[in-house]
Amino acid sequence: MLMHRIWPFVTVLLFAASLLLGNAHAQTVSPQDTNAAQTVIRDQLSAFQAGEHERAFSHAAPNIRTVFETSERFVSMVKNGYPPIYDPKNFSFGRNRMADDTIFQEVFVTGPKGQQWQALYTLQQQDDGSWKITGVHMNPSRGAAT
């Protein structure tokens, strides 16, 4: 069970390295899927800023929803563990790639205290065709003071 919870994070870390170094297995993301993934991320960030926690939670994939069960628990985790995601001053999209049916979308975020972060989102397409967020891994942005 622990490995089931850790595996998405390990996948993100490995892909982050390959995104920066290049990966023969990574594929270009279509413009339609890029737009869909970025719309999901943008709407979740907007929902956090607006205090619309159910809307923010609605963008989480089933694996995330199962772990946290309620929007309150999910928001508490984001607030405490990912303050730049919960309350970004601004953000912009960077590179993306697809591997193993997962979109890896880079997002540059300025946190509430002005810190610069690189967030690597993972999203998977659901049976209904929608894209849902399966995880986020954050690092201080290169060149940013921490």
Contacts in CASP RR format, 6 or more apart in sequence:
PFRMAT RR
TARGET T0000
AUTHOR 0000-0000-0000
METHOD contacts of the structure
MODEL  1
MLMHRIWPFVTVLLFAASLLLGNAHAQTVSPQDTNAAQTVIRDQLSAFQA
GEHERAFSHAAPNIRTVFETSERFVSMVKNGYPPIYDPKNFSFGRNRMAD
DTIFQEVFVTGPKGQQWQALYTLQQQDDGSWKITGVHMNPSRGAAT
5 67 0 8 1.000
8 63 0 8 1.000
8 122 0 8 1.000
8 134 0 8 1.000
8 135 0 8 1.000
9 135 0 8 1.000
9 137 0 8 1.000
11 100 0 8 1.000
11 102 0 8 1.000
11 122 0 8 1.000
12 104 0 8 1.000
12 120 0 8 1.000
12 122 0 8 1.000
12 135 0 8 1.000
12 136 0 8 1.000
12 137 0 8 1.000
13 137 0 8 1.000
15 23 0 8 1.000
15 26 0 8 1.000
15 97 0 8 1.000
15 99 0 8 1.000
15 102 0 8 1.000
15 104 0 8 1.000
15 120 0 8 1.000
15 122 0 8 1.000
16 104 0 8 1.000
16 120 0 8 1.000
16 137 0 8 1.000
16 139 0 8 1.000
18 25 0 8 1.000
18 26 0 8 1.000
18 97 0 8 1.000
18 99 0 8 1.000
19 26 0 8 1.000
19 95 0 8 1.000
19 97 0 8 1.000
19 104 0 8 1.000
19 106 0 8 1.000
19 120 0 8 1.000
23 97 0 8 1.000
23 99 0 8 1.000
25 99 0 8 1.000
25 100 0 8 1.000
26 97 0 8 1.000
26 98 0 8 1.000
26 99 0 8 1.000
26 104 0 8 1.000
27 97 0 8 1.000
27 98 0 8 1.000
27 99 0 8 1.000
28 97 0 8 1.000
28 98 0 8 1.000
29 37 0 8 1.000
29 96 0 8 1.000
29 97 0 8 1.000
29 98 0 8 1.000
29 103 0 8 1.000
33 98 0 8 1.000
33 103 0 8 1.000
33 125 0 8 1.000
33 131 0 8 1.000
34 96 0 8 1.000
34 103 0 8 1.000
34 105 0 8 1.000
36 130 0 8 1.000
36 131 0 8 1.000
37 96 0 8 1.000
37 103 0 8 1.000
37 105 0 8 1.000
37 121 0 8 1.000
37 123 0 8 1.000
37 131 0 8 1.000
38 93 0 8 1.000
38 105 0 8 1.000
40 59 0 8 1.000
40 123 0 8 1.000
40 130 0 8 1.000
40 131 0 8 1.000
40 132 0 8 1.000
40 133 0 8 1.000
41 59 0 8 1.000
41 93 0 8 1.000
41 105 0 8 1.000
41 107 0 8 1.000
41 121 0 8 1.000
41 123 0 8 1.000
41 133 0 8 1.000
43 55 0 8 1.000
43 59 0 8 1.000
44 55 0 8 1.000
44 56 0 8 1.000
44 59 0 8 1.000
44 133 0 8 1.000
45 85 0 8 1.000
45 88 0 8 1.000
45 91 0 8 1.000
47 53 0 8 1.000
47 55 0 8 1.000
47 56 0 8 1.000
47 59 0 8 1.000
48 56 0 8 1.000
48 75 0 8 1.000
48 78 0 8 1.000
48 85 0 8 1.000
48 86 0 8 1.000
48 87 0 8 1.000
48 88 0 8 1.000
49 87 0 8 1.000
49 88 0 8 1.000
53 71 0 8 1.000
53 72 0 8 1.000
53 74 0 8 1.000
53 75 0 8 1.000
54 71 0 8 1.000
56 71 0 8 1.000
56 74 0 8 1.000
56 75 0 8 1.000
56 78 0 8 1.000
57 65 0 8 1.000
57 68 0 8 1.000
57 70 0 8 1.000
57 71 0 8 1.000
57 74 0 8 1.000
57 75 0 8 1.000
59 132 0 8 1.000
59 133 0 8 1.000
60 68 0 8 1.000
60 74 0 8 1.000
60 132 0 8 1.000
60 133 0 8 1.000
61 123 0 8 1.000
61 124 0 8 1.000
61 126 0 8 1.000
61 132 0 8 1.000
61 133 0 8 1.000
61 134 0 8 1.000
61 135 0 8 1.000
62 126 0 8 1.000
62 132 0 8 1.000
63 134 0 8 1.000
64 74 0 8 1.000
64 132 0 8 1.000
64 133 0 8 1.000
64 134 0 8 1.000
64 135 0 8 1.000
65 74 0 8 1.000
68 74 0 8 1.000
68 77 0 8 1.000
75 86 0 8 1.000
78 85 0 8 1.000
78 86 0 8 1.000
79 86 0 8 1.000
82 136 0 8 1.000
82 138 0 8 1.000
83 111 0 8 1.000
83 112 0 8 1.000
84 109 0 8 1.000
84 110 0 8 1.000
84 111 0 8 1.000
84 112 0 8 1.000
84 115 0 8 1.000
84 117 0 8 1.000
84 119 0 8 1.000
84 138 0 8 1.000
85 109 0 8 1.000
85 119 0 8 1.000
85 136 0 8 1.000
85 138 0 8 1.000
87 111 0 8 1.000
87 112 0 8 1.000
88 109 0 8 1.000
88 110 0 8 1.000
88 111 0 8 1.000
88 112 0 8 1.000
89 110 0 8 1.000
89 111 0 8 1.000
89 112 0 8 1.000
89 114 0 8 1.000
90 109 0 8 1.000
90 110 0 8 1.000
91 107 0 8 1.000
91 108 0 8 1.000
91 109 0 8 1.000
91 110 0 8 1.000
91 119 0 8 1.000
92 107 0 8 1.000
92 108 0 8 1.000
93 105 0 8 1.000
93 106 0 8 1.000
93 107 0 8 1.000
93 108 0 8 1.000
94 105 0 8 1.000
94 106 0 8 1.000
94 107 0 8 1.000
94 108 0 8 1.000
95 106 0 8 1.000
96 103 0 8 1.000
96 104 0 8 1.000
96 105 0 8 1.000
96 106 0 8 1.000
97 103 0 8 1.000
97 104 0 8 1.000
98 104 0 8 1.000
101 124 0 8 1.000
101 125 0 8 1.000
102 122 0 8 1.000
102 123 0 8 1.000
102 124 0 8 1.000
102 134 0 8 1.000
103 121 0 8 1.000
103 122 0 8 1.000
103 123 0 8 1.000
103 124 0 8 1.000
103 131 0 8 1.000
104 120 0 8 1.000
104 121 0 8 1.000
104 122 0 8 1.000
105 120 0 8 1.000
105 121 0 8 1.000
105 122 0 8 1.000
105 123 0 8 1.000
106 118 0 8 1.000
106 119 0 8 1.000
106 120 0 8 1.000
106 121 0 8 1.000
107 118 0 8 1.000
107 119 0 8 1.000
107 120 0 8 1.000
107 121 0 8 1.000
108 116 0 8 1.000
108 117 0 8 1.000
108 118 0 8 1.000
108 119 0 8 1.000
108 141 0 8 1.000
109 116 0 8 1.000
109 117 0 8 1.000
109 118 0 8 1.000
109 119 0 8 1.000
109 138 0 8 1.000
110 116 0 8 1.000
110 117 0 8 1.000
111 117 0 8 1.000
115 140 0 8 1.000
115 144 0 8 1.000
115 145 0 8 1.000
115 146 0 8 1.000
116 140 0 8 1.000
116 141 0 8 1.000
116 143 0 8 1.000
116 144 0 8 1.000
117 138 0 8 1.000
117 139 0 8 1.000
117 140 0 8 1.000
117 141 0 8 1.000
117 144 0 8 1.000
118 138 0 8 1.000
118 139 0 8 1.000
118 140 0 8 1.000
118 141 0 8 1.000
118 142 0 8 1.000
119 136 0 8 1.000
119 137 0 8 1.000
119 138 0 8 1.000
120 136 0 8 1.000
120 137 0 8 1.000
120 138 0 8 1.000
120 139 0 8 1.000
121 133 0 8 1.000
121 135 0 8 1.000
121 136 0 8 1.000
122 133 0 8 1.000
122 134 0 8 1.000
122 135 0 8 1.000
122 136 0 8 1.000
123 131 0 8 1.000
123 132 0 8 1.000
123 133 0 8 1.000
123 134 0 8 1.000
124 131 0 8 1.000
124 132 0 8 1.000
124 134 0 8 1.000
125 131 0 8 1.000
126 132 0 8 1.000
140 146 0 8 1.000
END
